[in-house]
Amino acid sequence: GTVRSGTIQDGEEVEILPQGLRSRIRGLEVHEEKSATASTGQRAALNLAGIERDDLHRGAVVVRPGTIPLASILDIEYRHLPNAPALRSGARARLLVGTAEVMGVLTMIDPDTEALTPGWRGFVQVRTDTPIVALPGDRAILRRESPVETIGGGQVLDPWAPRTRRRDVARAHAELTRLQSGDPLALLERAGDEGLSQHQATLRNITGGRALADRVLHPDRVARLEALLLAALRAFHAERPLAAGAPKRELHRAPVGHISTALFDNMVQDLANREALVIDGPRLRSPEFQVRLDPAQSARSQAVEQEIRAAAFEGPSAKDVMASEPELTHLLLEGGVLVRVGDRLLHATVLADLQTQVIALLRAQGQMTPADFKLLPGL
């Protein structure tokens, strides 16, 4: 066959599609002469280890393992021949791409008609009975199921298309119109909020996408996801004004809970780099956000603080205080005013005073026994 792209080498591991067979090249000829390599455009013959003639069929393609996904739903820019019979959506036809020929079901992607009429031009989706190898830009031919005669042809726009249903026709038509006009970002729009892998984007010749983690997304998709995340963060601040920030994993829920953790984390870091939000350990906050207590909250906070300070080392149960004043207690803990020791809450100044006494005793005596520690004031 003909090397379509790249370079292939003798001894290289390969995959035969669509069968999915793995093999290794153990002999290579270019134009009937032995060679170590074959490059784009050259006619080459391969001796494939462990592969018999009966294992291969018309349309088989040799690729590097895992590089090209099989195609079974293809969107095609198509022209129906002037002398071809009319066909409606749902009709079966033979699809030829490269040397492969498979049966498939046709779907018109035209909001104004559901029939292929003589001379018609537009977009057609073909759902094949069996998968084939196809790439964007491949030429495609349609033939009648019976009698076998050519009825039209065109160019593959998207060989890995989502299935187009009746409700999707207008949207799919608009996307393919953009793709036909040379806008590859239409494919990223189709890919949704998870986008495509870097390899998938390269296969589709996509440029201008936004890279996040190991994915490539449409820039408008990223802007929308960022806006949803920032809106969720603002809503958290409004609902819990005494919380120093929103737990990062809590924000990775609706309306952005459908994207992967890697994508979410990369988006958060990107927003932080642009100072659209602040990462504070496991929490996130808006740059302009500050905890502000109203007079009533300030009075309650002072009361809690004074009560716990007065209790000295007999501080109250953390569970009880958290149950009565959860947000104020969290605020005092995060601010270092209170310290949790076991199941109790102590005031930070009580512990600071104890530290001062211990240091003074050690300086005076050089050592301290458990009995000395118990005799310290307040214990």
N, C-alpha and C positions, 0 to 999 in steps of 0.2 A: 504494500500500500504506500500511500504518500504521507510523509511526516508533515503534519499540519502546523505544529508549533514546537519551539524548543529544540533540544538536542537529546538524542537517546544514545546510550553507550552499551557496548558489549559487556555482559556480566551484570547489568543493572536489573533490579527487581521491578517487575511490572504487574499491572492488573489488567485483565481482559474484561471489558464491559460490553453488554449489560449482564453477562453471565456471572461476573464477580470472581473469576478464576485468578489465582495468583501464580506467577511463574517467574523465571529468570531467563534473560537472554543469554544463550550459549553459542551464538553465532549470528553475524550480521553482514548483510551484503548491500551495497549501494550500486545501483545500475549493474547488477550481476558481478560485482567485484567485492571481495572481502574488504571489510572496513571495521575500524574500532568504534566509529560514531556515525550517526546520520542526523542531518539537520533539516530545518524547515524547508519544505518544497522538494526534497529529494525523494525519489522512489527507493524504498528499502524492503528487503526480505529478512524476516526474523526467524531464527530457530528458537522456539520456546520450550524450555525444559518441562517435561511432564504433561505437555498439551498434545492431544491427538487431533487429527484433522476433523474427526466427528464432533469434537468439543466446540468447534467454532462454527458460527453461522454468519450469513450475510448481515452486515451492519455492525459486526464486532469491532471494537476500538481498543487499542493498546494505550494505556495511560500509566502515569506514576500512581502508585497505590494511594487511594483516599483523596485524590485531587479534584475529581469531577463527579458531582452528584448526578444520578440518573434523572431523566425527565419523563414525566407522564402527563403533565398538564402544560400545554404550550400555547402562548398567545402569539398570533401570527398576523402580520400586515399582509393582506391577501387581496388578490384580484381574481374574480370569477370570469372565466373565458366567455366571450360574446356568444359562442354557439353551445355553451354548456347548459344542461337542464337546471331548472330552479330546484333548490333544496331548502328545507326548513330546518330551524334549530332542532337538534335531536337526531338528525340524519347521521348515518354511518358512512364513513369514507376511508380510503387508504391514504395514509400519510407517508411521504417519502422525505427523509432527511439524510443527506449523505448517501450511503448505500443501504441504510435501514429502511424497511417498509413494514408498517404495522397498521392494524385497524384501529379506528378511533371514532368517538362521537363528537359532532360539531356543535358549537354554541355560537350564535351570532352575538357580537358585542357592538350593538348598534341600538340606541334608544328609539330609533324611528322605524325599524323593520325587523322582522324575524325570519326573513327568507333570503337566501342567496339567489339573486336573479342574474340573468345574462349580462355581463359587463360590469357587475357591481364591484366596488372597491371599498375596503374597510378592514375591520378587525374580526378575526375568528379565533375562538379557543378550541383546541383539540384535546380531548381526554383519551389517551391511548389505552388499548387493552393491555399492552405490555410496555414496560419502560424502555427508553432508548437513550442514546447519547446525543445531546444537542447543545449548542452554545448560541448565545446572542449573535445575530447576524447570519446564521446559517440559512441557506436557501431551502425552501420547503415546497413540495408539490402535493396536490390533492388529486386522487383518482376515485372514480366511482367504485363502489363495492362490486357491482356487476351490472352491465359488462365493464371490464376493466379499461377505462379510458380516462385520460387526463381532463380535469374540469377546471383547474386553476392552480395558482402558485403564488409565492411571495417570500417573505423573509421572517425568520423567527425574531420576535422582539423580546420575549421573556419565556425561556424554556422551563422555568421553575415557578410558574404562575400560581396564585391562589385560585381556587375554583370560582368561577363567576356564576352567580345565581341571578334570577330575574331582578331581584331588588338591588343587585350590585352593578347592573349594566351601565348606568349613567356614570357612576364613579370610575369603573374600569375603562370606559371609553375615554374619559377625560385623562386618565393616567397614561393610556396608550398613545393618545394624541400628543401628549407632552414627550413621551419616549420617542415617538416617531420623528418629532421635530428636533431631537438631539439633546433632550434634557434627561440625563441618566438618574437624576435625583428622584424621578418618579418611581423608580424601583425601590428606593429607600422609603418613600412614602408608603408603598405597598407592604414593606417589611414590618411596619408598625413600631411600637415603642421599644421592642427588643432589638430592632435593626438587624444588621447582617454581620457575620464575622468578617475579619479583614480579608480572608481568602475568598469568601463569597462576593465581597465587594469588588475584589480584583477580577474575578471571573466575569463579572457583569460590566467591567470597564467603568466603574463609578468613580468620579472625582467630585470633590466639593462637599463630601459628607463630614459629619462631626464625629471624631473618634472619642469614645469613652470606654475605658477598660479595654476589653478585647473586641469591642463591637464598633460598628459604624452606623450612625443614625442620621436621619434627615435633620438639618439644623432646626427646622420648625418644630419637629417632635421634641428635640432637646429643650428648646425654649418653653414649650408647653409643660413638660415634666418639671422643669425648674420652677416655673410659675406656680404649679400645683404644690410643690414642696414648700416654697416660701410662704404660700398662703396658709398651708397647714401649720407652719411654724408660728406665723402671726396669730392664728386661731388658738394655738396652744397657749401663747403668752396672754391672750385675752381671757381665756377660761381659767388659767392658773397663774395669776399675776405674781404670786409669791414664790413660784418655782424659779430657780436660777436659770433653768434651761430645760429644753425638751429632750428626754432620752432619745438617742439617735435611732435605736431599733423601734421605738414607739412610732416614730415618724415614717419608718419604712412599712407603712400600712396603706390602706386606701387613703388617697386616690393614687398612690404610686407603689402600692404593695405588689403589683403584678410584675415589676421589673426585678431582675436578678440582684442579689446582694452586691456583687462586684460592680454592676452598673450603677446602683444606688450610691455605693461608697465613693466611686469615682466622680459622680455628679456632685456629691457633697463637698469633696475636696476641691473640685473645680470652682464651686461657688465660694468656698472659703478663700481660695487664691484670688478671687475677684472681689473679696470683702463684701459679698452679698449676705454672708452669715459667718458666725464665729463657732469654731469647734473648741469646746471646753471639756476635754476628756471624753467621757461617754455621752456628753450632752451637747446640744446645739442651741444657739440663740441668735436672735437678730442683732446686728451691730448696735442699733439704737436702743435696745431694750435694757432697762434697769429695774430692779425690784424697788418699788416705792410703796411704803406703808401709809394707809390713810390714818387719821387720828385714832379711830377705834382699834385698828390692827396694831398700831404702835403701842397703845395702852395694854392690849392683851399680851403683846410680845414682852413688854417690860415686866408684866405681872408674872409670866412664866419664868422669865430669867431670874427675877428676885426670889421667887419661891424655891427654885432649884439651888440658887446660891445659898440661901438661908439653911437649906437642908444639909449643906456641907457634904460629908461622905455618906450620908444616909439619903442620897438622892432618890427621887421617885422612880417607879417602874417606867422604863422606856415605852413599853407597850401601852400603859395607861395614858401617858402624856401624848403619845402619837395618836391615840384614838380620839382624844379631846381636841387637840390642836395640831393636826397632821402637817399642814403647810407651814405654819409658823415654826414648828419644831424642826422640820427639814431645813428651813432657812437658818435657824440658829445653829444647827449642826454643821451645815455647809459653810457658815461664816466663822466657825471655830469658837463660837460663844459657849456652846455646850459640847460635851464629849461623852460618848457612850462607852461605859465600862461594864462589861458583862451585860446584865439585863437592866442596868440602871443608867440614869443620866446624871452627870456631874457638871458643875460649872467650871469652865476652863480656869478661872482665877483660883479656885480651890486647889486644883491640881498644880497650878503654878506656885502657890504658896507652899504646898507640900514639897515640891522640888527644891525650892529655896532652903527649906529647913533641912532636907537631906544633905544638900551640898554643904551647908554650914556645919552640920554635925560631922561629916566626913573630914572636913578641913580641920575641925577642932580635935577629933579623936583618932583620925586616920583609918577608922573602921567603924562598922555599924552592925550590931547583932539584931536578930528579929525582935528581941525584947526592947532594944533601943528604938527600933522603928515604931513599935506599938505605943511607946511613951511620948511620941511626938504630939504636940498640941492638935486637937481636933480629931485624932484617931480613936 
